[in-house]
Amino acid sequence: MRIPSIKIIAVLLPLGFFFAGCNKSQQDNQATTAPAAANPITIAVIPKGTIHEYWKTVDAGAQQAAKESGAQIIWKGPLKEDDRDAQIAVVDDFVSRGVSGIVLAPLDKSALRIPVESAMRASIPVVIFDSGLDGKAGTDYVSFIATDNFKGGQIAGEYMAKILGDHGSVVVLRYAIGSDSTTQREDGFLDAIAKHPGIKVLSSNQYAGVTTDSAMSAGEDMINRFKKPDGSLAFDGIFCATEPTTFGMLRALDGAGQAGKIKFVGFDSSAKMIEALQAGQLSGFVVQNPYRIGYLAVKTMVAHLKGQPVETRIDTGATLITGENIHRPDIDTLLHPKLND
């Protein structure tokens, strides 16, 4: 029997909507984790940037937490870690989209305060991670999950004093103005050095910028500024508070033939920094636990959204890596976390 054409259309239309819905679901979930649910928890995770290895590890921790919690996360941030306007635009976009919550690593502790206030007024809770924000955790935002960066800087400073034998001179190549986490590290380093009167700080007000190339250029300026007539350097040690700053300075020292000739303490880790430590070009570096930071930031947000009490400040720890402990199993796990496929 021949089915009238109008009936065929009536049968096919629902199927068309079904498959269209499937395709949209697949597109929306490309940057998310966890199976679809009737009313899923959707969390926007906004890093400072997306090009450095550090953030890839943070993302892995966030993805694992979302998987365990049955939540969906959307990972989106500015490309470079000095694009405040881009990060503000990302926050504003997620507020307008009405996500369940926002997990944010502020590029600037002051500039991001108003966007966070707007989110909180719109009943979209915000968890701050990695770097601080002006305001009070538990009131102006839900919680702050990060390394105690001042303490991490103190760890670097105490180690520098030890390897210098409490005598000599040092310089600090800073990261970027407005970055709370790195400013805390740099100030912590200087606080520790101040307790050793035999060590003089020659420079602590030069900034490297957010890329390896800008750090290399700033490092070359630093070297030229303190180069002696015989080509050696007037400082005995240097501290850098991030991976791109550390690696950029390493390149500058190598270009000047000074790599390995001064004490050098960095912060954060990468394969190139590990190689430099093993080659004697780095004296040591302090590492955070970026996987744990991302993991706990998402876990804290999920708990808050479910009405559970959460801590307003969670310290995720900092560890000094040297040639003496780098081969320990626990240190290897910290330096080479298992990332999600």
Long-range contacts (C-beta under 8 A, 24 or more apart in sequence): 29-72, 31-73, 31-74, 31-75, 31-76, 32-66, 32-72, 32-73, 32-74, 33-63, 33-66, 33-67, 33-71, 33-72, 33-73, 34-66, 34-67, 34-69, 34-70, 34-71, 34-72, 35-70, 37-70, 40-70, 40-71, 40-72, 41-69, 41-70, 41-71, 41-72, 41-100, 41-101, 41-302, 41-305, 42-71, 42-72, 42-73, 42-74, 42-99, 42-100, 43-71, 43-72, 43-73, 43-74, 43-99, 43-100, 43-101, 43-102, 43-103, 43-298, 43-301, 43-302, 44-73, 44-74, 44-76, 44-90, 44-94, 44-99, 44-101, 44-102, 44-103, 45-73, 45-74, 45-75, 45-76, 45-103, 45-294, 45-297, 45-298, 46-76, 46-77, 46-87, 46-90, 46-91, 46-94, 46-102, 46-103, 46-104, 46-105, 47-75, 47-77, 47-105, 47-130, 48-77, 48-78, 48-81, 48-87, 48-105, 48-106, 48-107, 48-130, 48-131, 48-179, 49-77, 49-78, 49-79, 49-80, 49-81, 49-83, 49-210, 50-77, 50-78, 50-79, 51-79, 51-80, 52-81, 52-243, 52-244, 53-243, 53-270, 53-271, 54-243, 54-268, 54-288, 54-290, 55-290, 56-339, 57-290, 57-291, 57-294, 57-337, 57-339, 58-105, 58-129, 58-130, 58-290, 58-291, 58-293, 58-294, 59-294, 60-291, 60-294, 60-337, 60-339, 60-340, 61-290, 61-291, 61-292, 61-293, 61-294, 61-295, 61-296, 61-298, 61-337, 62-103, 62-294, 62-295, 62-297, 62-298, 63-294, 63-340, 64-291, 64-295, 64-340, 65-294, 65-295, 65-296, 65-297, 65-298, 65-299, 65-302, 66-298, 66-302, 68-299, 69-298, 69-299, 69-302, 71-100, 71-298, 71-302, 73-103, 73-298, 74-99, 77-105, 78-107, 80-210, 80-211, 81-107, 81-176, 81-179, 81-210, 82-107, 82-176, 82-209, 82-210, 83-107, 84-108, 84-111, 84-112, 84-178, 87-112, 88-112, 88-115, 91-115, 91-116, 91-118, 91-119, 92-118, 94-119, 94-124, 95-119, 95-122, 95-124, 98-122, 98-124, 99-124, 100-124, 100-305, 101-125, 101-126, 101-127, 101-301, 101-304, 101-305, 102-126, 102-127, 103-127, 103-129, 103-297, 103-298, 103-301, 104-128, 104-129, 104-133, 105-129, 105-130, 105-131, 106-131, 106-132, 106-133, 106-180, 107-131, 107-178, 107-179, 108-178, 108-179, 109-133, 109-134, 109-178, 109-179, 109-180, 110-134, 110-178, 111-178, 113-140, 116-140, 116-141, 125-301, 125-304, 125-305, 127-297, 127-300, 127-301, 127-304, 129-293, 129-294, 129-296, 129-297, 130-181, 130-293, 131-179, 131-180, 131-181, 131-182, 132-180, 132-181, 132-184, 133-180, 137-312, 137-313, 138-312, 142-300, 142-301, 142-304, 142-310, 142-312, 143-300, 143-304, 143-310, 143-311, 143-312, 143-313, 143-314, 144-312, 144-313, 144-314, 145-293, 145-296, 145-297, 145-300, 145-314, 145-316, 146-181, 146-293, 146-314, 146-315, 146-316, 147-181, 147-288, 147-289, 147-293, 147-315, 147-316, 147-317, 147-318, 148-315, 148-317, 148-318, 149-180, 149-181, 149-182, 149-184, 149-185, 149-188, 149-318, 150-184, 150-185, 150-187, 150-188, 150-191, 151-188, 151-318, 152-184, 152-185, 152-188, 152-267, 152-286, 152-288, 152-318, 153-184, 153-185, 153-186, 153-187, 153-188, 153-189, 153-190, 153-191, 153-192, 153-241, 153-267, 153-286, 154-188, 154-189, 154-191, 154-192, 155-188, 155-192, 155-286, 155-318, 155-320, 156-185, 156-188, 156-189, 156-192, 156-239, 156-265, 156-267, 156-284, 156-285, 156-286, 156-320, 157-188, 157-189, 157-190, 157-191, 157-192, 157-193, 157-239, 158-192, 159-265, 159-283, 159-284, 159-320, 159-322, 160-189, 160-192, 160-193, 160-199, 160-237, 160-239, 160-263, 160-265, 160-283, 161-192, 161-193, 161-195, 161-196, 161-199, 163-237, 163-263, 163-283, 163-284, 164-199, 164-236, 164-237, 164-263, 166-196, 166-198, 166-199, 167-198, 167-199, 168-198, 168-199, 168-200, 168-235, 168-236, 168-237, 169-199, 169-200, 169-201, 169-202, 169-234, 169-235, 169-236, 169-237, 170-199, 170-200, 170-201, 170-202, 170-235, 170-236, 170-237, 170-238, 170-239, 171-201, 171-202, 171-203, 171-204, 171-206, 171-222, 171-226, 171-235, 171-237, 171-238, 171-239, 172-201, 172-203, 172-204, 172-238, 172-239, 172-240, 172-241, 173-206, 173-207, 173-208, 173-215, 173-218, 173-219, 173-222, 173-238, 173-239, 173-240, 173-245, 173-249, 174-204, 174-205, 174-206, 174-207, 174-208, 174-241, 174-245, 175-207, 175-208, 175-209, 175-210, 175-240, 175-241, 175-242, 175-245, 176-207, 176-208, 176-209, 176-210, 177-207, 182-241, 182-242, 182-267, 185-241, 185-267, 185-286, 186-239, 186-241, 189-239, 189-241, 202-226, 202-234, 202-235, 203-235, 208-240, 208-244, 208-245, 208-248, 208-249, 210-244, 211-244, 211-248, 212-244, 212-247, 212-248, 212-251, 213-248, 214-248, 215-240, 215-244, 215-245, 215-246, 215-247, 215-248, 215-249, 215-252, 216-248, 216-249, 216-251, 216-252, 216-255, 217-248, 217-252, 218-248, 218-249, 218-252, 219-248, 219-249, 219-251, 219-252, 219-253, 220-252, 220-255, 220-256, 222-249, 222-252, 223-252, 223-253, 223-256, 223-258, 227-256, 231-256, 231-257, 232-258, 232-261, 233-258, 233-261, 233-262, 235-262, 236-262, 236-263, 237-262, 237-263, 237-264, 237-265, 237-283, 238-262, 238-263, 238-264, 238-265, 239-265, 239-266, 239-267, 240-264, 240-265, 240-266, 240-267, 241-267, 242-267, 242-268, 243-267, 243-268, 243-269, 243-270, 243-273, 246-273, 246-282, 246-285, 247-272, 247-273, 247-276, 250-276, 250-281, 250-282, 253-281, 254-281, 269-321, 269-335, 274-326, 274-335, 277-321, 277-322, 277-323, 277-326, 278-323, 278-326, 280-323, 283-322, 284-320, 284-321, 284-322, 284-323, 285-320, 285-321, 286-318, 286-319, 286-320, 286-321, 287-318, 287-319, 287-321, 287-334, 287-335, 288-316, 288-317, 288-318, 289-316, 289-317, 289-319, 289-334, 290-337, 291-337, 292-316, 292-317
